[in-house]
């Protein structure tokens, strides 16, 4: 895999929070970060049934649209008792006419688990797949995971998404209760970035 040799990187996202998080992660490497939204790019339709597929769609759309290297992130929650759902449709489970409602989505997941007839603990994992794409069509995929179980009722008001119902293995606090710096150090995104840095950014 060719090392990252540019001083500019486009984050293939319109999510301001994700842009800030990634900018901090690459800041030590002297890389100037911008977003797909900064370049006026539309959000591409995610039509694949895998995190890797959708990450590639987003990264290549931004690389092609800006002629700069681009990094995308496709993430979600996989619940074993639900056959891996919500998976790539994690955000869709939270969609409402008025926007995303994750308390509702967490309740939807828990209700679906009750219908399976399975008993707790309910094993699950957060998955983060990064795709680093170049304008010439090359790309590299980095996948990070964090294993845990789901708890109910949800606990904590830190984090976002499904964090309050996710208890990492070996921990007593959910991602929703955990200090953000501690969560970021062990998260699926942190694992994926460690692989990215070791492969593409390390000298």
SULPEWO-V154712 format. One record per pair of residues at least 24 apart in sequence whose C-alpha atoms are under 7 Angstrom apart, sorted by the first residue. I is the first residue (numbers start at 1). J is the second residue. If there is no record, write none. Layout:
BEGIN
((I	J) (I	J))
END
This chain:
BEGIN
((2	200) (3	200) (3	201) (4	200) (4	201) (7	31) (7	32) (8	32) (8	33) (9	33) (9	34) (9	68) (9	69) (9	70) (10	34) (10	35) (10	36) (10	68) (10	69) (10	70) (10	71) (11	35) (11	36) (11	70) (11	71) (11	72) (12	36) (12	58) (12	59) (12	62) (12	70) (12	71) (12	72) (13	72) (36	62) (49	88) (50	88) (51	75) (51	88) (51	129) (52	129) (55	129) (55	130) (55	131) (56	131) (59	131) (59	132) (59	133) (60	133) (63	133) (63	134) (63	135) (64	135) (67	135) (68	134) (68	135) (69	133) (69	134) (69	135) (70	132) (70	133) (70	134) (71	130) (71	131) (71	132) (71	133) (72	130) (72	131) (72	132) (73	128) (73	129) (73	130) (73	131) (74	128) (74	129) (74	130) (75	127) (75	128) (75	129) (76	126) (76	127) (76	128) (77	125) (77	126) (77	127) (78	124) (78	125) (78	126) (79	123) (79	124) (79	125) (80	123) (80	124) (81	113) (81	122) (82	113) (102	161) (102	162) (106	162) (121	149) (122	149) (122	150) (123	148) (123	149) (123	150) (124	148) (124	149) (124	150) (126	188) (127	188) (128	188) (128	189) (128	192) (129	192) (130	192) (142	192) (142	195) (142	196) (143	192) (144	188) (144	189) (144	191) (144	192) (145	188) (145	191) (146	187) (146	188))
END
